[in-house]
Amino acid sequence: MMRKLVTALAALLSSSAIAAAQTPFGFEAIATLEQPWAMAVLPQGGFLVTEKAGRLAHVTASGEVQTIAGAPRVTDDGQVGLHDVALAPDFQASGLVYLTWVDGTDGGALHLGRGRLDLGALQLADLQVIWRATPMGGNGHPGAMIAFGPDGHLFLTSGDRQLGGPAQELGDSRGKILRLMADGTPASGNPFADAPEVWTLGHRNPYGLTFDGTGRLWSHEMGPRGGDELNVIAAGQNYGWPLVSEGKKYSGRSIPAHATRPEFAPPMIEWTPVIAPAGMAYYDGAVFPEWRGSLLLGGLASQALVRVEVGRDTAWEVDRWDMGKRIRDVAADADGQIYVLEDGSEARLLRLTPSN
Ligand SMILES: [Ca+2]
């Protein structure tokens, strides 16, 4: 009860729009990409970046962009194509890299695959599909974000594919957050006996997924007209989509708010007007010490970088910086450097630089 009250209060405080401010940092462009979707920072320096049309790119630390062979066949259509890229927790030893994508010639399903990166040969070898959404099919809203937990489990957002209803059906992997083993099979100990891969349900289009320093899992998802959400993801919870939302249908018809259905977990933050969040990183680095303990979110429609501070039972937006471009992804490296990936054509991969 207390948690719900605190959450409601935080939502009230945070629901007023924050005006985008000038950045208190500079940035330098490392490379330019074409419709990039996600990035992973390589431990030896450099990056892997996905482009929606299907290229997996290696960006060297000096900014050279190289194409890696062996990426999957994808369908580049509207919101879908090649999506997330994530390094296995044991990447330094195994070289394993995970990708998500939608392939219209294979039922239009969201796919999760992994292969072994050979940077010397610029190749992703032995890429295998290790999970595929069932039932297959759908439209946009792929979700498709990967996060590895502290215990090595693979968490995956599976969007509702613009269908709504499947998000409430346990036997349908769309509109869910899944908890899988590193090989793509359902993890043991998941909350639903009849849906062994499902961790949480009632999601719309989660484009951000990350663990914080205390091991809590955070996800954001885009609302319909209004009602973008930041959620703490806890086993077995139902986040309410499409039955409740702080937004409206595109037709303008209202949707009941989360408060009308206490069995659904309410968002920690809701944004109306929307920020259209994409990508998220937990920051605990040394380069921007005043941001330690924050979540950094990209904003598409808001063309912003958004900083959220998190408490034990609350989260609140503290900064919204005007980046002048739609932001697709955010990442931090082990040294505390922060990288931001723009969205769209001729999009830049930026490194933030402290102002002083
Ligand atoms: Ca919700």
Boltz pocket constraint, residues with backbone or C-beta under 6 A from the ligand:
constraints:
  - pocket:
      binder: B
      contacts: [[A, 202], [A, 229], [A, 239], [A, 240], [A, 241], [A, 244], [A, 245], [A, 258], [A, 265], [A, 266], [A, 267]]
      max_distance: 6.0
